[in-house]
Each structure stands twice: as structure tokens, then as C-alpha cells.
Amino acid sequence: MYQLLTSNDRALHGDAFRFERKFIVSDRSRHAIEGLIRLHPAHFRAIYSLRYVNNIYFDTQGFRNYFDNLQGVANRMKVRMRWYGQLFGLVSQPVLELKTKLGFLGYKRRFELTGFEFVKGMLADDMLDCLKRSELPLDVMNSVSAMQPVLFNRYSRSYRLSADNRFRMTVDSEMICKRIERSANLFLGGLADRVNSILELKYAEEDDKEASRISEHFPFRPDKSSKYISGLEKTHTDIIRISTV
């Protein structure tokens, strides 16, 4: 069972819907990007220390999430397990995130998962077991039960918030992605992107006009890039062949 957002979800959770504007920056270092953010008239301030974000993405056997995004389906889903900090060892606070899009708006549902040991040699089934052992709502478990882990990625992220608390900005760099196999996964190496950084501006629907003025102060062009889509296309070349037939 694959559940997406409905108009009823929009009515019930309107305050939780957010817009996102993304910018891919390839000609400036993270330090230079954050220098521009500090000079912004919206007075963005740091709200968290720089930290690493680790993600395991899930998709159906037919890669429905990937193809929905590729084909521009308005109502689509992205499913990932996320934790922060070190890569290997005990993961004490993993979360499952179901990130859905309804038109141009995004809505994220988060669920705490049972802790697990992230080690070299993990099987895809070991990652699925973490979901099964967690007390997930029935509708969520139904949504992810037919999925499998397909992609791992990791990056460093900094966080800033505008003085009026209406706009949050993140800068991601040091991005690495790796294909997840059914057999043992060592999580060594991977495809590294040492050139690009991704800047994201996140805000509520009612602040969209002001967000345009915020964006005008950056010499970057908006981009609809998805780390999941780009990572999958780098690591699953067989998927690309299918999609271009």
C-alpha cells in the first residue's frame, strides 16, 4: 500500500507544509557561501553546529519514487532513514522521514526508530529490520513494507535562521553517495562530490513573496536538484538505461 498526501492532509496539517528553494553552487567554497549569508539583510544566525547528516533512502522494486520525480508527478513521496553525527557504531536516535510533495508544497512526517548498530558488512535486510522492530503506525508500515533500501548518502550541513524566524537556510557540502546492495555493504569509498554545495531556503507558504526578495540577494540560480535523484542516477546506471528507453 503506497500512501500519498491528499487535500485532507493539507487541511489538517497546513502549518507543516513548507516551500523549498534550492541553489547549487559550484564556484564558491562553503566558507564563501556562508560569508554571503552572514551579510544578508535578513540577518541569518547560526542555530546548530556544523554536523554530518546520514541517510538511507528506500524505494519500491520498480523505483516508483524515482520515476514519479523524473516524470514531474505533482503528488510524490521520498522515504529515508536519517541520523546525525558519526557514520559507524551505535545509532541511538534514527528517524524515518516520509517527505511528500503536493504540488509545490512539501510536507514531512517523522517517526522515531529503534536504535541499531551501523557496521561494515550490513545487509539490506538488516536495515529493513530496523523499521520492522520500530513501533511505526500501521499506515506508515504499509507504505514502506514493499520498499527496499537503495541508496546511502552523507554530507555536512550548517543551519541558519533569519532574525524574524520565518526563513531557515542550510548549506550542504562534502557529499558522498553509494549504492546499497542486497548483499554485504561496506560503505567504504562511494562517489564524492567535492565541487558543489547545495543551499536551501525553507519557509511557510504565506512567505513565498518575501522569499523571492530573500533569494535576490544571492548570485545563484534556483535549481530543482534532489540528492536522491542525482545520487541514484550516479550509482544505478541500470535505472538510467530503463528510463531512457
C-alpha positions as CSV (number, residue, x, y, z in Angstrom):
1,M,0.0,0.0,0.0
2,Y,1.5,3.3,-1.1
3,Q,0.0,6.3,0.6
4,L,0.5,9.9,-0.6
5,L,-0.9,13.2,0.6
6,T,-4.5,14.3,0.0
7,S,-6.3,17.6,0.2
8,N,-7.5,16.5,3.6
9,D,-3.9,16.2,4.8
10,R,-3.4,19.8,3.5
11,A,-6.4,21.0,5.6
12,L,-5.3,19.1,8.7
13,H,-1.6,19.9,8.6
14,G,-1.5,23.2,6.7
15,D,1.0,24.8,9.1
16,A,3.5,22.0,8.5
17,F,3.7,22.5,4.7
18,R,6.8,24.2,3.5
19,F,8.3,25.6,0.4
20,E,11.9,24.9,-0.5
21,R,14.1,26.8,-2.8
22,K,17.4,25.1,-3.8
23,F,20.6,26.6,-5.3
24,I,23.6,24.5,-6.5
25,V,26.8,26.4,-6.0
26,S,29.9,25.2,-7.8
27,D,32.1,28.3,-7.9
28,R,32.4,29.1,-4.2
29,S,33.6,27.4,-1.1
30,R,31.4,26.7,1.9
31,H,33.2,29.5,3.7
32,A,32.5,31.9,0.9
33,I,28.8,30.9,0.8
34,E,28.3,31.4,4.5
35,G,30.1,34.7,4.3
36,L,27.3,35.8,1.8
37,I,24.7,34.5,4.2
38,R,26.1,36.5,7.1
39,L,25.9,39.7,5.1
40,H,22.3,39.1,4.1
41,P,19.9,41.9,5.2
42,A,17.6,39.2,6.7
43,H,20.3,38.7,9.4
44,F,20.6,34.9,9.4
45,R,22.2,33.5,12.5
46,A,23.6,30.0,13.2
47,I,21.2,27.7,15.1
48,Y,23.1,24.4,15.1
49,S,26.7,23.5,15.0
50,L,28.0,22.0,11.7
51,R,27.1,18.3,11.7
52,Y,27.0,15.3,9.4
53,V,23.7,14.0,8.0
54,N,23.5,10.3,7.1
55,N,20.6,9.0,5.0
56,I,19.4,5.6,3.8
57,Y,16.8,6.0,1.0
58,F,14.1,3.5,0.3
59,D,12.2,2.9,-2.9
60,T,9.9,0.3,-4.4
61,Q,11.3,-2.5,-6.5
62,G,10.2,-0.6,-9.6
63,F,11.7,2.6,-8.3
64,R,8.4,4.4,-8.2
65,N,9.7,7.4,-6.2
66,Y,12.5,7.9,-8.7
67,F,10.2,7.8,-11.7
68,D,7.5,9.9,-10.2
69,N,10.1,12.6,-9.6
70,L,11.6,12.2,-13.1
71,Q,8.2,12.5,-14.7
72,G,7.1,15.5,-12.7
73,V,4.3,13.8,-10.8
74,A,2.9,16.5,-8.5
75,N,2.0,14.2,-5.6
76,R,5.1,12.1,-4.9
77,M,7.0,10.7,-2.0
78,K,10.5,10.3,-0.7
79,V,11.3,7.8,2.1
80,R,14.5,7.9,4.1
81,M,16.1,6.8,7.4
82,R,18.2,9.6,8.9
83,W,20.6,10.1,11.7
84,Y,23.3,12.7,12.6
85,G,26.9,12.6,13.5
86,Q,29.3,9.6,13.2
87,L,28.8,7.0,10.5
88,F,29.6,3.7,12.1
89,G,28.7,2.5,15.6
90,L,25.5,2.7,17.7
91,V,22.8,4.8,16.1
92,S,20.7,5.8,19.1
93,Q,18.3,8.2,17.6
94,P,17.5,7.3,14.0
95,V,14.3,8.6,12.4
96,L,12.1,7.6,9.5
97,E,11.1,10.5,7.3
98,L,8.3,10.4,4.7
99,K,8.7,13.5,2.7
100,T,5.8,14.2,0.4
101,K,5.1,16.8,-2.2
102,L,1.6,18.2,-3.0
103,G,2.2,20.5,-6.0
104,F,5.0,22.9,-5.0
105,L,4.5,22.3,-1.3
106,G,6.3,19.8,0.8
107,Y,5.2,18.0,4.0
108,K,7.4,15.8,6.2
109,R,6.3,13.2,8.7
110,R,9.0,12.0,11.1
111,F,8.9,8.9,13.3
112,E,11.4,7.7,15.9
113,L,13.0,4.4,15.2
114,T,14.6,1.7,17.4
115,G,18.3,2.2,17.7
116,F,20.6,-0.1,15.8
117,E,24.3,-0.8,15.1
118,F,25.5,0.6,11.8
119,V,28.5,-1.5,10.8
120,K,30.5,-2.5,7.7
121,G,29.0,-5.5,6.0
122,M,25.4,-4.7,6.7
123,L,22.8,-6.4,4.6
124,A,19.8,-4.6,3.1
125,D,17.6,-6.9,5.3
126,D,19.4,-5.5,8.4
127,M,18.2,-2.0,7.5
128,L,14.7,-3.2,6.9
129,D,14.7,-5.0,10.3
130,C,15.2,-1.6,12.0
131,L,11.8,-0.5,10.5
132,K,10.1,-3.7,11.4
133,R,11.3,-3.5,15.1
134,S,10.1,0.0,15.5
135,E,6.6,0.9,16.6
136,L,5.5,2.6,13.4
137,P,1.9,3.5,12.7
138,L,0.1,0.9,10.6
139,D,-0.4,3.3,7.6
140,V,3.3,4.1,7.6
141,M,4.4,0.5,7.9
142,N,2.0,-0.3,5.0
143,S,3.7,2.4,2.9
144,V,7.2,1.2,3.4
145,S,6.6,-2.6,3.6
146,A,7.0,-3.0,-0.1
147,M,10.2,-0.9,-0.3
148,Q,13.9,-1.7,-0.1
149,P,17.0,0.4,0.8
150,V,18.6,1.5,-2.5
151,L,20.9,4.5,-1.7
152,F,23.1,5.8,1.1
153,N,24.3,9.4,1.2
154,R,26.2,11.6,3.7
155,Y,27.1,15.3,3.8
156,S,28.0,18.0,6.2
157,R,25.3,20.7,6.9
158,S,25.2,24.1,8.5
159,Y,22.0,25.8,9.7
160,R,20.9,29.4,9.9
161,L,17.7,31.2,10.7
162,S,16.5,34.7,9.8
163,A,16.1,37.3,12.5
164,D,12.3,37.2,12.1
165,N,12.4,33.3,12.5
166,R,10.5,32.9,9.2
167,F,13.2,31.6,6.9
168,R,15.6,28.7,7.5
169,M,18.7,28.2,5.4
170,T,21.0,25.2,5.2
171,V,24.3,24.7,3.3
172,D,25.3,21.1,2.4
173,S,28.8,20.1,1.2
174,E,31.2,17.1,1.3
175,M,28.5,15.0,-0.3
176,I,29.1,11.3,-0.8
177,C,26.7,8.7,-2.2
178,K,26.8,4.9,-2.5
179,R,24.6,2.2,-3.9
180,I,23.0,-0.2,-1.4
181,E,23.2,-3.8,-2.4
182,R,21.2,-6.7,-1.1
183,S,24.4,-8.4,0.0
184,A,27.0,-7.0,2.4
185,N,27.6,-3.3,2.2
186,L,31.0,-2.0,3.4
187,F,30.1,1.7,3.0
188,L,33.6,2.5,2.0
189,G,34.6,4.9,-0.8
190,G,31.5,5.9,-2.7
191,L,31.1,8.7,-5.2
192,A,32.2,12.0,-3.7
193,D,31.1,15.5,-4.9
194,R,33.9,17.8,-3.7
195,V,32.9,20.7,-6.1
196,N,29.2,21.5,-5.4
197,S,27.4,22.8,-2.4
198,I,23.7,23.0,-2.0
199,L,22.0,25.9,-0.4
200,E,18.3,25.5,0.6
201,L,15.9,28.2,1.7
202,K,12.8,26.8,3.6
203,Y,9.8,28.7,4.6
204,A,6.0,28.7,5.1
205,E,3.6,29.0,2.1
206,E,2.5,32.5,3.2
207,D,6.1,33.8,3.0
208,D,6.6,32.9,-0.7
209,K,6.7,36.5,-1.9
210,E,9.2,37.6,0.7
211,A,11.3,34.5,-0.2
212,S,11.7,35.9,-3.7
213,R,13.3,39.1,-2.2
214,I,15.5,36.9,0.1
215,S,16.7,35.0,-2.9
216,E,17.5,38.1,-5.0
217,H,20.4,38.8,-2.7
218,F,22.3,35.7,-3.8
219,P,24.1,35.4,-7.1
220,F,22.9,31.8,-7.6
221,R,20.2,30.4,-9.8
222,P,17.4,28.2,-8.3
223,D,17.7,24.5,-9.1
224,K,15.2,21.6,-8.6
225,S,18.0,19.2,-7.8
226,S,17.3,16.2,-5.5
227,K,20.1,14.5,-3.7
228,Y,18.2,11.2,-4.0
229,I,17.6,11.6,-7.8
230,S,21.2,12.6,-8.6
231,G,22.6,10.0,-6.2
232,L,20.5,7.2,-7.7
233,E,21.5,8.2,-11.3
234,K,25.2,8.2,-10.3
235,T,25.0,4.8,-8.6
236,H,22.3,2.9,-10.5
237,T,23.2,3.2,-14.2
238,D,20.8,0.4,-15.0
239,I,17.9,2.6,-13.8
240,I,19.0,5.3,-16.2
241,R,19.1,2.9,-19.1
242,I,15.5,1.8,-18.3
243,S,14.3,5.4,-18.0
244,T,15.7,6.4,-21.4
245,V,14.3,3.5,-23.4
